[in-house]
Amino acid sequence: MIIILCTTNNLDNAKNIAGALVNEHLCACVNILPKISSVYKWEGKIVNDDEYLLIIKTKDDLFDKIESRIKELHPYKVPEIISINVSNASKDYINWVNSI
């Protein structure tokens, strides 16, 4: 099981990406955290933005498909797509994620 983190610029984009991933059986669940503050350097400038964070729960072998799908749907030129391996979780939850 992995968790993929992805930020986007507004709630509509976040819901669109989340809905596509769940509807296409690429993940079990997506949480959307609203209005996080992001500070980053882009094209030589420091940027302060409000963004939405997607927390995507899925199987490790689906990362490449999810990465491709996010890139198709995402408005950013270089979207954040970061995978974190889950070393511990309840067996019931892992089984649910793996049932997608």
C-alpha positions in Angstrom: 0.0 0.0 0.0 1.1 3.5 -0.8 -0.1 7.0 -0.2 0.3 9.6 -3.0 0.3 13.3 -2.2 -0.7 15.8 -4.8 -1.6 19.5 -4.5 -3.7 21.5 -6.9 -5.0 25.1 -7.2 -8.7 24.8 -6.4 -11.4 22.6 -5.0 -13.0 21.9 -8.4 -9.7 20.5 -9.8 -9.1 18.5 -6.6 -12.6 16.9 -6.8 -12.2 16.2 -10.5 -8.9 14.4 -10.0 -10.2 12.5 -6.9 -13.4 11.5 -8.7 -11.5 10.2 -11.8 -9.1 8.2 -9.7 -11.8 6.5 -7.6 -14.2 6.0 -10.5 -11.4 4.4 -12.6 -10.5 2.0 -9.7 -7.0 3.5 -9.5 -7.3 4.1 -5.7 -9.6 3.2 -2.8 -10.0 6.6 -1.4 -8.9 10.3 -1.8 -9.0 12.8 1.1 -9.0 16.5 0.1 -7.5 18.9 2.6 -8.7 22.4 1.9 -6.7 25.6 1.8 -3.2 24.6 2.7 -0.5 27.3 2.4 2.3 26.4 0.0 5.6 28.3 -0.4 7.7 27.3 -3.3 10.1 28.5 -6.0 8.8 28.5 -9.5 10.5 30.1 -12.6 12.9 32.0 -10.4 10.3 33.5 -8.1 9.1 32.6 -4.5 5.4 31.9 -4.7 2.9 31.8 -1.8 -0.3 30.0 -2.8 -3.3 28.5 -1.3 -3.7 24.9 -2.5 -5.7 21.8 -1.9 -3.9 18.6 -0.9 -5.1 15.2 -2.2 -4.1 12.2 -0.1 -4.6 9.2 -2.3 -4.6 5.6 -0.9 -3.8 2.9 -3.4 -1.7 -0.1 -4.3 2.0 0.3 -5.2 1.6 -1.3 -8.6 -0.9 1.4 -9.6 1.5 4.4 -9.2 2.5 4.7 -12.8 -1.2 4.7 -14.0 -2.1 7.2 -11.3 0.8 9.5 -12.2 -0.2 9.4 -15.9 -3.9 10.1 -15.1 -3.0 13.0 -12.7 -0.8 14.6 -15.4 -3.7 14.3 -17.9 -6.1 16.1 -15.5 -3.9 18.5 -13.7 -3.6 22.2 -14.5 0.0 22.5 -13.4 2.9 22.1 -15.7 4.7 20.1 -13.1 2.2 18.6 -10.5 3.4 17.3 -7.2 3.0 13.5 -7.3 4.8 12.0 -4.3 4.5 8.4 -3.2 5.0 7.3 0.4 5.2 3.6 1.2 3.0 2.5 4.1 5.0 0.2 6.4 2.3 -0.2 9.0 -1.5 0.0 8.8 -4.5 -2.0 10.1 -4.8 -5.3 8.2 -8.5 -4.6 7.5 -7.7 -1.2 6.0 -4.9 -2.7 3.8 -7.3 -5.4 2.6 -9.9 -2.7 1.7 -7.3 -0.7 -0.3 -6.2 -3.9 -2.0 -9.7 -4.8 -3.0 -9.9 -1.9 -5.6 
